Amino acid sequence: MSELLGFDLTVSHEQSIRVLTPIIDKIIENRAQQDSEAMSGVLADLIPAAIAEEIRRSPREVAKALAPEVSLAIEEQIRIDRHAIAKALGPEMGPAIKEQIECEREAMVDALYPVIGNTIAKYMGDVIKSINQKVESTFTLKGIKRKIKARVQGVSEAELIFQESMPFTIRAILLIHKASGLVISEYQPSEANPLESDMLAGMLTAIRSFVNDCISSDEMASEVNEIEYDDCKIMLEVAGYSYLAVIIKGEPSKAFLQKIRETYAFLLQKFGDPISEFDGDPDTIPEQIPEHLEQLFAQSEKKQEDDFPWALIILILGAIGAISIPWIWTSHQWQKAHNLEVQTRQALLSSPELSVYAITPNVNRETIQLNGRVPNEYLRLKAGQIISEIIPDLTLDNDIVAVNLPPDLEAAATEVNRIVEILNQLDGVSITATYSQGNVTLSGTVVEIADLEKILDSLEGITGVSSVFSRIQLQASPLETKFYFESGSNKLHPADRAEGIPKIAQFLNQYPEFDLMIIGHSDKIGGWGENQKLSWQRAEAVKMALQQQGISAQRLKIQGTTEPPPGINSTDALALSRCVRFELFRPIKVGN
């Protein structure tokens, strides 16, 4: 200090600074050691101004001085408080990137390409992989279902594949009051990051108002239906005092968009008053409204699930039915025709006179056709008659050819014996046959009239047989009855007229295809001529009695003989020979 006081003021300014600087440095150093806090307080007010002044004077020098320390300072600050750096730099990142794009667009593209390019490539790779999988499954069950679904919805299959490859998710569903912009009700998935519904509702209301006031034409009312940003969309359904906003990520299906409209229409119809009068109090909103919004979300999830394809299964079953039903019906018809043909062959084989001929039946829908060759017209008609009886519902087309060969009498006799041998194997049948010059005479007994019919049919169909005369007796039939007469009389006994004649008439009425041979007999008393006449008169008397019962005379043939009836000999009582007996016959003349 003494030096300072003794200092000559006349010395120059530079010399003064050179002299005083060490002294001042020493003073500041000593003061800092004595009271550092006081020195810091004094200098704190000066440093910012000093730095600002220095930056103003020499910005480059200041930047060069601070540059090596900035990175270390930022690194240390990140270590101390990472979020502080983010908060400080966040607001400026957008403008900075925008400015950089304006200055050096290509540099920004080069810088961001490795990140954005890889991201897009990975995303599109996943999408293309998904599309390839769906294209490869074109002929699988899912592929067929997708084709049908695309045809039903009226969209291309490519569009449907793209929708399936990029499924949509719902971020939020908001029911907003149109005038106030207040949220009436909302639904957000619990696993998603919740959106600020009130702020979003206010912004949407503002956007609607702006569009309606500044863009929409007065002549035609219009509304904002969709707001699209990035891969998200806000679908708006507007009506009355409110609108429904659905925030969707991805591409929604047309079916879900229709579901949005249906849900909103239902809410307006059922809860129109509380929606229009909403004043911000959530207690005035029915509980069903949030439930329906949740159901709308659930519907979107359900639509995208790979549930069991019932519609496709039903369609496939319908297609199978459309194919199988005609096939089943055709198979049934074929089986039915086959069974009828088998039945027809068995019927033809069961007829002795036709069993040796190759007759082929062919059933086609409602017609049965017979093909083959037989030796005469009778057998041709006989085959047709058999088929008509067992299958009366079908139309008969008898194409059997009657060859009409000259008869071989020896072969005919052999065939008669063969047929008789076969017929005798039937229960209750015991017959014999005599063949002579085309005529067959039968004798014996049968139990049923049906057996007699079968016998006559079999023999009449043999080539070389022109007529069959039957003396076969029916066991336990009215024809087994004999009418006995008094000696020398041709008058019927009253009991026979009252009981026997009606029974025979009834039998003939029951079997109109048969005729009756009435044979009169006489005893040996008297001359031959008288006895012959008497036997004839007795047969005539029975014929007249049957005619009185309504039997046609053409069906009644009479014959008289002086011989005793079969089974009666000369040692028996003469009364047994004075009788009339009956033989049933069916003469058929065939041009063989």
C-alpha positions as CSV (number, residue, x, y, z in Angstrom):
1,M,0.0,0.0,0.0
2,S,2.9,2.3,0.7
3,E,4.1,1.7,-2.7
4,L,0.7,2.6,-4.0
5,L,0.6,5.8,-2.0
6,G,4.0,6.8,-3.1
7,F,3.3,6.1,-6.7
8,D,3.8,8.9,-9.0
9,L,0.6,9.7,-10.8
10,T,2.4,11.2,-13.7
11,V,3.5,7.8,-14.8
12,S,1.8,6.6,-18.0
13,H,-1.5,4.5,-18.1
14,E,0.2,1.4,-19.4
15,Q,2.8,1.5,-16.7
16,S,0.1,1.9,-14.1
17,I,-1.8,-1.2,-15.2
18,R,1.4,-3.2,-15.2
19,V,2.2,-2.1,-11.7
20,L,-1.3,-2.5,-10.3
21,T,-2.3,-5.9,-11.9
22,P,-0.2,-8.1,-9.6
23,I,-1.4,-6.2,-6.6
24,I,-5.0,-6.6,-7.6
25,D,-4.6,-10.3,-8.3
26,K,-3.0,-10.7,-4.9
27,I,-5.8,-8.9,-3.2
28,I,-8.5,-11.0,-4.9
29,E,-6.6,-14.2,-4.1
30,N,-6.3,-13.3,-0.5
31,R,-9.9,-12.2,-0.3
32,A,-11.1,-15.5,-1.8
33,Q,-9.1,-17.4,0.7
34,Q,-10.5,-15.4,3.5
35,D,-14.2,-15.5,2.4
36,S,-15.0,-17.4,-0.7
37,E,-18.7,-17.2,-0.4
38,A,-18.6,-13.4,-0.3
39,M,-16.3,-13.3,-3.3
40,S,-18.7,-15.6,-5.2
41,G,-21.6,-13.4,-4.4
42,V,-19.7,-10.3,-5.6
43,L,-18.6,-12.0,-8.8
44,A,-21.9,-13.8,-9.6
45,D,-23.6,-10.6,-10.7
46,L,-20.7,-9.8,-12.9
47,I,-20.0,-13.1,-14.7
48,P,-23.2,-13.4,-16.8
49,A,-22.8,-9.9,-18.0
50,A,-19.2,-10.4,-18.7
51,I,-19.8,-13.6,-20.6
52,A,-22.6,-12.0,-22.6
53,E,-20.3,-9.1,-23.4
54,E,-17.5,-11.4,-24.4
55,I,-19.9,-13.5,-26.6
56,R,-21.0,-10.3,-28.3
57,R,-17.5,-9.1,-28.9
58,S,-15.9,-12.4,-29.9
59,P,-18.5,-15.1,-30.5
60,R,-16.2,-17.4,-32.4
61,E,-13.5,-17.3,-29.7
62,V,-16.1,-18.1,-27.0
63,A,-17.4,-21.0,-29.1
64,K,-13.9,-22.4,-29.6
65,A,-13.3,-22.1,-25.9
66,L,-16.5,-23.8,-24.9
67,A,-16.8,-26.5,-27.6
68,P,-14.5,-29.1,-26.0
69,E,-16.5,-28.9,-22.8
70,V,-20.0,-28.9,-24.1
71,S,-20.2,-32.7,-24.9
72,L,-18.7,-33.4,-21.4
73,A,-21.3,-31.1,-19.8
74,I,-24.2,-32.7,-21.7
75,E,-23.0,-36.2,-20.8
76,E,-22.7,-35.2,-17.2
77,Q,-26.1,-33.6,-17.2
78,I,-27.6,-36.8,-18.7
79,R,-26.0,-38.8,-16.0
80,I,-27.4,-36.4,-13.3
81,D,-30.9,-35.9,-14.8
82,R,-31.7,-37.5,-18.1
83,H,-35.3,-36.1,-18.3
84,A,-34.1,-32.5,-17.9
85,I,-32.1,-32.7,-21.1
86,A,-35.1,-34.2,-22.9
87,K,-37.4,-31.5,-21.6
88,A,-34.9,-28.8,-22.6
89,L,-34.3,-30.1,-26.1
90,G,-37.7,-31.5,-26.9
91,P,-39.5,-28.3,-27.9
92,E,-36.7,-27.4,-30.3
93,M,-36.3,-30.8,-31.9
94,G,-39.2,-30.3,-34.3
95,P,-38.2,-26.8,-35.5
96,A,-34.5,-28.0,-35.7
97,I,-35.4,-31.0,-37.9
98,K,-37.6,-28.8,-40.0
99,E,-34.9,-26.2,-40.5
100,Q,-32.4,-28.9,-41.3
101,I,-34.7,-30.4,-43.9
102,E,-35.1,-26.9,-45.5
103,C,-31.3,-26.4,-45.5
104,E,-30.1,-29.9,-46.4
105,R,-32.9,-32.2,-47.4
106,E,-30.6,-34.8,-48.9
107,A,-28.4,-34.9,-45.8
108,M,-31.5,-35.6,-43.7
109,V,-32.6,-38.3,-46.0
110,D,-29.2,-39.9,-45.9
111,A,-29.1,-39.6,-42.1
112,L,-32.6,-41.1,-41.5
113,Y,-32.6,-43.7,-44.3
114,P,-30.9,-46.5,-42.3
115,V,-33.4,-46.2,-39.5
116,I,-36.6,-45.4,-41.4
117,G,-35.6,-47.7,-44.3
118,N,-35.1,-50.7,-42.1
119,T,-38.3,-50.0,-40.2
120,I,-40.3,-49.8,-43.4
121,A,-38.6,-52.8,-44.9
122,K,-39.3,-54.8,-41.8
123,Y,-42.9,-53.7,-41.7
124,M,-43.5,-54.3,-45.4
125,G,-41.7,-57.6,-45.1
126,D,-44.1,-58.8,-42.5
127,V,-47.0,-57.6,-44.6
128,I,-45.7,-59.3,-47.7
129,K,-45.1,-62.4,-45.8
130,S,-48.6,-62.4,-44.5
131,I,-50.0,-61.7,-48.0
132,N,-47.9,-64.5,-49.4
133,Q,-49.2,-66.9,-46.8
134,K,-52.8,-65.9,-47.7
135,V,-52.2,-66.2,-51.4
136,E,-50.6,-69.7,-50.9
137,S,-53.7,-70.7,-49.0
138,T,-56.0,-69.9,-51.9
139,F,-57.1,-73.5,-52.4
140,T,-57.4,-74.2,-48.7
141,L,-60.5,-74.0,-46.5
142,K,-59.6,-70.4,-45.5
143,G,-58.8,-69.5,-49.1
144,I,-62.1,-70.7,-50.3
145,K,-63.8,-68.9,-47.5
146,R,-62.0,-65.7,-48.4
147,K,-63.1,-66.0,-52.0
148,I,-66.7,-66.5,-51.0
149,K,-66.5,-63.6,-48.5
150,A,-65.0,-61.3,-51.1
151,R,-67.8,-62.2,-53.6
152,V,-70.5,-61.7,-50.9
153,Q,-69.1,-58.3,-49.7
154,G,-68.6,-57.1,-53.3
155,V,-64.9,-56.4,-52.9
156,S,-61.8,-57.9,-54.6
157,E,-60.0,-60.7,-53.0
158,A,-56.8,-58.7,-53.1
159,E,-58.4,-56.0,-51.0
160,L,-59.7,-58.6,-48.6
161,I,-56.2,-60.1,-48.3
162,F,-54.7,-56.7,-47.6
163,Q,-57.3,-56.0,-44.9
164,E,-56.5,-59.4,-43.3
165,S,-52.8,-58.7,-43.5
166,M,-53.3,-55.3,-41.8
167,P,-55.9,-55.8,-39.1
168,F,-57.4,-52.8,-37.3
169,T,-57.6,-52.1,-33.6
170,I,-59.8,-49.6,-31.8
171,R,-58.0,-47.0,-29.6
172,A,-61.1,-45.4,-28.2
173,I,-64.8,-44.9,-28.8
174,L,-66.3,-41.5,-27.8
175,L,-69.9,-40.2,-27.7
176,I,-69.6,-36.4,-27.8
177,H,-72.1,-33.7,-27.3
178,K,-72.2,-31.7,-30.5
179,A,-72.7,-28.2,-29.1
180,S,-70.5,-28.3,-26.0
181,G,-67.9,-30.8,-27.0
182,L,-68.3,-32.6,-23.7
183,V,-67.8,-36.4,-23.6
184,I,-71.1,-38.1,-22.9
185,S,-69.7,-41.6,-22.7
186,E,-66.5,-43.3,-23.7
187,Y,-64.8,-46.7,-23.9
188,Q,-61.1,-47.3,-24.1
189,P,-59.4,-50.7,-24.0
190,S,-57.8,-51.2,-20.6
191,E,-54.5,-52.5,-22.1
192,A,-54.0,-49.4,-24.3
193,N,-52.5,-46.1,-23.3
194,P,-55.5,-44.0,-22.4
195,L,-56.2,-41.0,-24.6
196,E,-57.2,-37.6,-23.2
197,S,-60.8,-38.0,-24.1
198,D,-61.9,-34.4,-23.0
199,M,-59.1,-32.8,-25.0
200,L,-59.7,-35.0,-28.0
201,A,-63.4,-34.2,-27.9
202,G,-62.7,-30.5,-27.7
203,M,-60.3,-30.7,-30.7
204,L,-62.7,-32.8,-32.8
205,T,-65.5,-30.3,-32.0
206,A,-63.3,-27.4,-33.0
207,I,-62.3,-29.1,-36.3
208,R,-66.0,-29.8,-37.1
209,S,-66.9,-26.2,-36.4
210,F,-64.0,-24.9,-38.5
211,V,-64.9,-27.1,-41.4
212,N,-68.6,-26.3,-41.2
213,D,-68.0,-22.6,-40.9
214,C,-65.3,-22.1,-43.4
215,I,-65.4,-24.9,-45.9
216,S,-68.9,-26.4,-46.1
217,S,-71.3,-24.9,-48.6
218,D,-74.5,-23.2,-47.5
219,E,-76.5,-24.9,-50.2
220,M,-75.8,-28.4,-49.0
221,A,-75.3,-29.6,-45.5
222,S,-72.2,-31.7,-45.0
223,E,-70.2,-33.2,-42.2
224,V,-66.7,-34.4,-41.5
225,N,-66.9,-38.2,-41.7
226,E,-63.3,-39.2,-41.4
227,I,-60.0,-37.7,-40.2
228,E,-56.9,-39.6,-41.2
229,Y,-53.4,-39.4,-39.8
230,D,-50.6,-41.8,-40.4
231,D,-52.1,-45.3,-40.1
232,C,-54.9,-44.2,-37.9
233,K,-58.4,-42.9,-38.6
234,I,-61.1,-41.1,-36.6
235,M,-64.4,-42.2,-38.0
236,L,-67.2,-39.7,-37.2
237,E,-71.0,-40.4,-37.3
238,V,-72.9,-37.2,-36.8
239,A,-76.6,-36.7,-36.1
240,G,-78.8,-34.5,-34.0
241,Y,-77.2,-33.3,-30.8
242,S,-74.2,-35.6,-30.7
243,Y,-71.7,-37.5,-32.8
244,L,-69.8,-40.8,-32.3
245,A,-66.1,-40.8,-32.8
246,V,-64.2,-44.1,-33.2
247,I,-60.4,-43.9,-33.2
248,I,-59.1,-46.8,-35.2
249,K,-55.6,-47.9,-36.1
250,G,-55.5,-49.8,-39.3
251,E,-58.1,-50.4,-42.1
252,P,-61.6,-51.2,-40.7
253,S,-63.8,-53.5,-42.6
254,K,-67.0,-52.4,-44.3
255,A,-69.0,-54.7,-42.0
256,F,-67.6,-52.9,-38.9
257,L,-68.3,-49.5,-40.4
258,Q,-71.9,-50.6,-40.8
259,K,-71.9,-51.8,-37.2
260,I,-70.8,-48.3,-36.1
261,R,-73.7,-46.8,-37.9
262,E,-76.2,-49.3,-36.5
263,T,-74.9,-48.8,-32.9
264,Y,-75.1,-45.1,-33.1
265,A,-78.6,-45.2,-34.6
266,F,-79.7,-47.5,-31.8
267,L,-78.3,-45.1,-29.1
268,L,-80.1,-42.2,-30.7
269,Q,-83.4,-44.1,-30.9
270,K,-83.3,-45.5,-27.4
271,F,-81.5,-42.7,-25.5
272,G,-82.1,-39.6,-27.6
273,D,-83.4,-37.4,-24.7
274,P,-80.6,-37.9,-22.2
275,I,-78.1,-37.4,-25.0
276,S,-79.6,-34.2,-26.2
277,E,-80.0,-32.8,-22.7
278,F,-76.5,-33.7,-21.5
279,D,-75.0,-30.9,-19.4
280,G,-71.8,-32.5,-18.3
281,D,-73.2,-34.6,-15.4
282,P,-72.3,-38.3,-16.2
283,D,-75.0,-39.4,-13.7
284,T,-77.7,-38.4,-16.2
285,I,-76.4,-40.9,-18.8
286,P,-78.1,-44.4,-18.7
287,E,-75.7,-47.3,-18.0
288,Q,-76.7,-49.0,-21.2
289,I,-74.8,-46.4,-23.3
290,P,-71.3,-47.4,-22.1
291,E,-72.3,-51.0,-22.4
292,H,-73.2,-50.6,-26.0
293,L,-69.9,-48.8,-26.7
294,E,-68.1,-51.8,-25.1
295,Q,-70.2,-54.2,-27.2
296,L,-69.1,-52.3,-30.3
297,F,-65.5,-52.8,-29.3
298,A,-66.1,-56.4,-28.6
299,Q,-67.7,-56.8,-32.0
300,S,-64.6,-55.5,-33.7
301,E,-62.5,-58.1,-31.8
302,K,-64.9,-60.8,-32.6
303,K,-64.9,-60.0,-36.4
304,Q,-61.1,-60.5,-36.5
305,E,-61.0,-63.7,-34.6
306,D,-60.4,-66.9,-36.6
307,D,-63.6,-68.5,-35.4
308,F,-65.1,-71.7,-36.8
309,P,-66.3,-71.0,-40.4
310,W,-69.9,-72.0,-39.9
311,A,-71.1,-70.1,-43.0
312,L,-68.4,-71.9,-45.2
313,I,-69.2,-75.2,-43.6
314,I,-72.9,-74.7,-44.4
315,L,-72.1,-73.6,-47.9
316,I,-69.9,-76.7,-48.4
317,L,-72.6,-78.9,-47.0
318,G,-75.1,-77.3,-49.3
319,A,-72.8,-77.9,-52.3
320,I,-72.3,-81.5,-51.2
321,G,-76.0,-81.8,-50.8
322,A,-76.6,-80.3,-54.3
323,I,-74.2,-82.9,-55.7
324,S,-75.1,-85.9,-53.5
325,I,-78.9,-85.6,-53.5
326,P,-79.1,-86.2,-57.2
327,W,-76.5,-88.9,-56.9
328,I,-78.4,-90.5,-54.0
329,W,-81.7,-90.2,-55.9
330,T,-80.1,-91.7,-59.0
331,S,-78.6,-94.5,-57.0
332,H,-81.9,-95.1,-55.3
333,Q,-83.6,-95.2,-58.7
334,W,-80.9,-97.6,-60.0
335,Q,-81.2,-99.8,-56.9
336,K,-85.0,-99.8,-57.2
337,A,-84.8,-100.7,-60.9
338,H,-82.3,-103.4,-60.1
339,N,-84.5,-104.9,-57.5
340,L,-87.5,-104.8,-59.9
341,E,-85.4,-106.5,-62.5
342,V,-84.3,-109.2,-60.1
343,Q,-88.0,-109.7,-59.0
344,T,-89.0,-109.9,-62.6
345,R,-86.3,-112.6,-63.4
346,Q,-87.4,-114.6,-60.4
347,A,-91.0,-114.5,-61.5
348,L,-90.2,-115.6,-65.0
349,L,-87.9,-118.4,-63.8
350,S,-90.7,-119.6,-61.4
351,S,-92.9,-120.1,-64.4
352,P,-92.0,-123.6,-65.7
353,E,-92.9,-122.9,-69.3
354,L,-90.8,-119.7,-69.4
355,S,-87.9,-120.8,-67.3
356,V,-86.0,-122.3,-70.2
357,Y,-86.0,-119.1,-72.3
358,A,-83.6,-116.2,-71.9
359,I,-85.9,-113.2,-71.2
360,T,-84.2,-110.0,-70.1
361,P,-86.1,-107.3,-68.2
362,N,-84.9,-103.7,-68.2
363,V,-86.5,-101.1,-65.9
364,N,-86.2,-97.5,-67.1
365,R,-88.0,-95.0,-64.9
366,E,-91.7,-95.8,-65.2
367,T,-91.3,-98.4,-68.0
368,I,-90.2,-102.1,-67.9
369,Q,-89.0,-103.5,-71.2
370,L,-88.9,-107.3,-71.9
371,N,-86.5,-108.6,-74.5
372,G,-85.9,-112.1,-75.6
373,R,-87.2,-114.9,-77.9
374,V,-89.9,-117.5,-77.3
375,P,-91.3,-120.1,-79.7
376,N,-94.9,-118.8,-79.8
377,E,-97.2,-115.8,-79.2
378,Y,-98.8,-117.5,-76.2
379,L,-95.5,-117.5,-74.2
380,R,-94.8,-113.9,-75.3
381,L,-98.2,-112.8,-73.9
382,K,-97.7,-115.0,-70.9
383,A,-94.5,-113.3,-69.9
384,G,-96.2,-109.9,-70.2
385,Q,-99.1,-111.1,-68.1
386,I,-96.7,-112.3,-65.3
387,I,-94.9,-108.9,-65.2
388,S,-98.1,-106.9,-65.3
389,E,-99.3,-108.8,-62.2
390,I,-96.2,-108.4,-60.1
391,I,-95.4,-104.8,-61.1
392,P,-98.7,-103.2,-62.0
393,D,-97.5,-99.6,-61.6
394,L,-95.0,-99.7,-64.4
395,T,-95.8,-99.4,-68.1
396,L,-95.0,-102.7,-69.9
397,D,-93.0,-102.6,-73.2
398,N,-93.1,-106.2,-74.4
399,D,-90.5,-106.6,-77.0
400,I,-90.2,-110.4,-76.8
401,V,-90.1,-111.9,-80.3
402,A,-92.4,-115.0,-80.9
403,V,-90.5,-117.1,-83.4
404,N,-93.4,-119.5,-84.1
405,L,-91.4,-122.6,-85.0
406,P,-93.2,-125.7,-86.2
407,P,-94.0,-127.9,-83.2
408,D,-92.0,-131.0,-82.5
409,L,-94.5,-133.4,-81.0
410,E,-91.9,-135.7,-79.4
411,A,-90.2,-132.7,-77.8
412,A,-93.6,-131.4,-76.7
413,A,-94.4,-134.7,-75.0
414,T,-91.1,-134.7,-73.2
415,E,-91.7,-131.1,-72.1
416,V,-95.2,-132.0,-70.8
417,N,-93.7,-134.9,-68.7
418,R,-91.0,-132.6,-67.4
419,I,-93.5,-129.9,-66.4
420,V,-95.8,-132.4,-64.7
421,E,-92.9,-133.8,-62.7
422,I,-92.0,-130.3,-61.5
423,L,-95.6,-129.5,-60.6
424,N,-96.0,-132.7,-58.6
425,Q,-93.3,-131.4,-56.2
426,L,-95.8,-128.7,-55.0
427,D,-97.6,-129.4,-51.8
428,G,-101.0,-131.0,-52.4
429,V,-100.5,-131.6,-56.1
430,S,-100.8,-135.1,-57.5
431,I,-101.5,-135.1,-61.3
432,T,-100.9,-137.2,-64.4
433,A,-100.9,-136.0,-68.0
434,T,-101.6,-137.7,-71.3
435,Y,-100.3,-136.1,-74.5
436,S,-101.7,-137.0,-77.9
437,Q,-101.4,-134.9,-81.1
438,G,-101.1,-131.6,-79.4
439,N,-103.9,-132.3,-76.8
440,V,-103.1,-132.8,-73.1
441,T,-105.6,-134.5,-70.7
442,L,-105.0,-134.0,-67.0
443,S,-106.2,-136.0,-64.1
444,G,-105.5,-136.1,-60.4
445,T,-106.1,-133.8,-57.4
446,V,-105.0,-130.4,-56.1
447,V,-105.7,-128.6,-52.9
448,E,-105.9,-125.0,-54.1
449,I,-107.5,-123.5,-57.2
450,A,-104.3,-121.5,-57.6
451,D,-102.4,-124.7,-58.1
452,L,-104.8,-125.7,-60.9
453,E,-104.2,-122.3,-62.6
454,K,-100.5,-122.8,-62.4
455,I,-100.7,-126.3,-63.9
456,L,-102.9,-125.2,-66.8
457,D,-100.7,-122.1,-67.4
458,S,-97.5,-124.2,-67.5
459,L,-98.9,-126.8,-69.9
460,E,-100.6,-124.4,-72.2
461,G,-97.4,-122.5,-72.8
462,I,-95.5,-125.5,-74.1
463,T,-94.8,-125.4,-77.8
464,G,-96.8,-128.2,-79.6
465,V,-99.7,-128.1,-77.0
466,S,-102.9,-126.9,-78.6
467,S,-105.3,-127.6,-75.8
468,V,-105.4,-128.8,-72.2
469,F,-108.3,-130.7,-70.8
470,S,-108.4,-131.0,-67.1
471,R,-110.1,-133.8,-65.1
472,I,-108.3,-132.6,-62.0
473,Q,-110.4,-132.6,-58.8
474,L,-110.2,-129.9,-56.2
475,Q,-110.0,-131.4,-52.7
476,A,-112.6,-130.0,-50.3
477,S,-114.3,-128.0,-53.0
478,P,-118.0,-127.9,-54.1
479,L,-117.0,-129.6,-57.3
480,E,-116.2,-132.8,-55.3
481,T,-119.9,-133.1,-54.7
482,K,-122.0,-135.6,-56.7
483,F,-125.7,-135.3,-57.3
484,Y,-127.5,-138.7,-57.1
485,F,-130.7,-139.6,-58.9
486,E,-133.5,-142.1,-58.4
487,S,-133.5,-145.1,-60.7
488,G,-134.8,-144.1,-64.2
489,S,-135.2,-140.4,-63.1
490,N,-133.5,-137.2,-64.3
491,K,-134.9,-134.9,-61.7
492,L,-132.7,-133.2,-59.2
493,H,-133.2,-134.0,-55.5
494,P,-134.7,-130.9,-53.8
495,A,-131.9,-130.8,-51.3
496,D,-129.3,-130.7,-54.1
497,R,-131.2,-127.9,-55.9
498,A,-131.4,-125.9,-52.7
499,E,-127.9,-126.4,-51.3
500,G,-125.5,-128.0,-53.8
501,I,-126.4,-126.0,-56.9
502,P,-125.9,-122.5,-55.2
503,K,-122.4,-123.6,-53.9
504,I,-121.3,-124.7,-57.3
505,A,-122.6,-121.4,-58.9
506,Q,-120.8,-119.4,-56.2
507,F,-117.6,-121.3,-57.0
508,L,-117.9,-120.5,-60.7
509,N,-118.5,-116.9,-60.0
510,Q,-115.4,-116.8,-57.9
511,Y,-113.3,-118.2,-60.7
512,P,-114.7,-116.9,-64.0
513,E,-111.7,-117.9,-66.0
514,F,-112.7,-121.6,-65.6
515,D,-115.5,-123.5,-67.4
516,L,-117.3,-126.5,-66.0
517,M,-117.8,-129.9,-67.5
518,I,-121.0,-131.6,-66.3
519,I,-120.8,-135.4,-66.7
520,G,-124.0,-137.6,-66.3
521,H,-123.8,-141.3,-65.4
522,S,-126.3,-144.2,-65.3
523,D,-126.5,-147.7,-64.0
524,K,-126.6,-150.9,-66.0
525,I,-130.3,-151.4,-65.6
526,G,-132.0,-151.1,-69.0
527,G,-130.6,-150.9,-72.5
528,W,-127.5,-148.9,-73.6
529,G,-129.4,-146.3,-75.6
530,E,-131.9,-145.6,-72.8
531,N,-129.1,-145.3,-70.3
532,Q,-127.1,-143.0,-72.6
533,K,-130.1,-140.7,-73.0
534,L,-130.8,-140.8,-69.3
535,S,-127.2,-139.8,-68.4
536,W,-127.4,-136.9,-70.8
537,Q,-130.7,-135.7,-69.4
538,R,-129.3,-135.8,-65.9
539,A,-126.4,-133.6,-66.9
540,E,-128.8,-131.3,-68.8
541,A,-130.9,-130.9,-65.7
542,V,-127.9,-129.8,-63.6
543,K,-126.9,-127.3,-66.4
544,M,-130.4,-125.8,-66.4
545,A,-130.3,-125.4,-62.6
546,L,-126.9,-123.6,-62.8
547,Q,-128.2,-121.3,-65.5
548,Q,-131.0,-120.4,-63.2
549,Q,-128.3,-119.3,-60.7
550,G,-126.9,-116.9,-63.3
551,I,-124.1,-119.0,-64.8
552,S,-123.6,-118.5,-68.5
553,A,-124.5,-121.5,-70.7
554,Q,-121.2,-120.9,-72.6
555,R,-119.3,-121.9,-69.5
556,L,-121.3,-125.1,-69.0
557,K,-120.5,-128.2,-71.1
558,I,-122.4,-131.5,-70.7
559,Q,-121.5,-135.0,-71.3
560,G,-123.4,-138.3,-70.8
561,T,-122.0,-141.8,-70.4
562,T,-123.2,-145.3,-69.4
563,E,-119.9,-146.0,-67.7
564,P,-119.8,-145.7,-63.9
565,P,-117.9,-142.7,-62.4
566,P,-114.2,-143.0,-61.6
567,G,-113.6,-145.2,-58.5
568,I,-116.9,-147.1,-58.9
569,N,-116.8,-150.7,-60.3
570,S,-119.5,-153.4,-61.1
571,T,-119.4,-154.8,-57.6
572,D,-120.5,-151.5,-56.0
573,A,-124.1,-150.5,-55.4
574,L,-125.9,-149.4,-58.6
575,A,-127.1,-146.2,-56.8
576,L,-123.5,-144.9,-56.8
577,S,-123.6,-145.0,-60.6
578,R,-126.8,-142.9,-61.0
579,C,-125.1,-139.5,-60.5
580,V,-123.7,-136.3,-62.0
581,R,-120.2,-135.2,-61.3
582,F,-118.1,-132.1,-62.3
583,E,-114.7,-131.4,-63.9
584,L,-113.2,-128.0,-64.0
585,F,-111.3,-127.0,-67.2
586,R,-109.9,-124.2,-69.1
587,P,-109.5,-125.0,-72.8
588,I,-107.0,-122.7,-74.6
589,K,-106.3,-123.1,-78.3
590,V,-103.0,-121.7,-79.4
591,G,-101.8,-121.4,-83.0
592,N,-98.6,-123.6,-82.5
